[in-house]
Amino acid sequence: MEMVKPRVGVLAVGRTTFDVPFAETMLESAWMALTNLDIELFGEKKLLFDPAEIDPALESLKAQPVDIMLLLQVTFTDAAMTLEIARQSDAPLVMWSFPEPRTGGRLRLNSFCGINLAAHALSRAGLSYEYVHGMPEDAAVAGQLTAIARAAAVKNSLRSTRIGVIGQHPEGFDACAFSHRECADLFGIEIEEHDLIGFLDSLQEMDDAPAKALYETRRQVLTNLVDMDYQTTLKTLKAYEGMRRLAEKQSYAGIAVRCWPDFFTYYGGAACGAVAMLNEQFIPGGCEADVHGVITALILQRLAGEPAFNTDLVDIDEETDTCVFWHCGQAPVQMADPETAVRATIHSNRKLPLLNEFPLKPGRFTMARFSKGHGKATMVLGAGEMLRAPLAFSGTSGVARLDSPIGEVLDNLMQAGLEHHTAIVYGEHRPALRKLAHMLNIGIVELTR
């Protein structure tokens, strides 16, 4: 799966009373910089000077499903055109202004004053906006534009998304509670519930053939799969096949499932390996019927273009300034340390297969959670380095050093009332997540600096 690619509509505005040749040079440089970003670009490389030129250009862009409307404020203009663009466009407005040389002579562009005037007018009109200020060749500008565009693209991609949840979260696991209305209002996501026992009964009735075929495929991935009890392993593979079919039939982008105790006590197999396989196929899975965990993983997956992993933070060591992220055996094999074997194992408490087992690969990662700590919707963010280390605990786990001292992170986490699950994905994605939180009008809690 590739990351969601933003669609960016561009309008460039100016006034003929400024240095038009210089403005056209700046527009050329800005357009070239935009073509170098990983976005789809819509619009014309043309400086627009009055509403008569803006109207047809805006109508053309409104016909495209763009994620953001990027206004290049190449020279100063009054706020009238910007207000009209913001009012007519459904896409978030982003204004880009440009510095100019301090020559002691004529102010050739006066670009920043243009977005300053527009920002005031937009704020008075109750219209939202984003902005960037800098030269086209500035890497920081490219990073800011990319973060805004990716956040908007992910936000749009969530609209009309469907997530399935099988069973209710275990008693006492309030961290996994969710609201249908909130998921719909905030993200545009529809949650559809399924009875757990009915689902498990359907697995019991499933023919063994699909599970046996999966077994042969999985044997190429898990080096010791033959050491697991065969019939019980088939139960986990049937669980994966059942969830995969459900996702395909109902067009679910992710699935949350009540994994314990019923999978073990009623069905006689583990859900963990099935959830791992869903993650590997870019269908974010969440145990303990954790819908918000699945939503967070889906967001991270669409930002990174890689599978995410819902984990517990299970150990903190202030002496080494490290922590351990772990969850039974649900991490996708894409996260395995390439220098170690990817193995099968049994659940540490219930003693049944099938689970993945490996240490997580080293590298930069982002951790995030759509949280309801203190009863408020927030985006909780952190980042750090996953270290190459021996397996800390059975199943799938990784030893990490976060960007702030671990004792400070612990205080931040507990004060935030963070849920016990956080999602992690490789790469640095906090800039886009911050922009996404702003677009969703929810708060941000920073676990790390």
Secondary structure, DSSP 8 states (H G I E B T S, - for coil): ------EEEEEEE--TTS-HHHHHHHHHHHHHHHHTSSSEEEEEEEEE-SHHHHHHHHHHHHTS--SEEEEEE-S---SHHHHHHHHH-SS-EEEEE------SS-----HHHHHHHHHHHHHHTT---EEEES-TT-HHHHHHHHHHHHHHHHHHHHTT-EEEEES---TT-GGG---HHHHHHHH--EEEEE-HHHHHHHHHHS-SHHHHHHHHHHTTTSTTGGGS-HHHHHHHHHHHHHHHHHHHHHTEEEEEE--TTHIIIII-S-SHHHHHHHHHTT--EESTT-HHHHHHHHHHHHHHSS--EEEEEEEEETTTTEEEEEETT-S-GGGB-TTS--EEE--TTT----EEEEEB--EEEEEEEEE-GGG--EEEEEEEEE-----SSSSEEEEEEESS-HHHHHHHHHHHT--SEEEEEES--HHHHHHHHHHHT-EEEES--
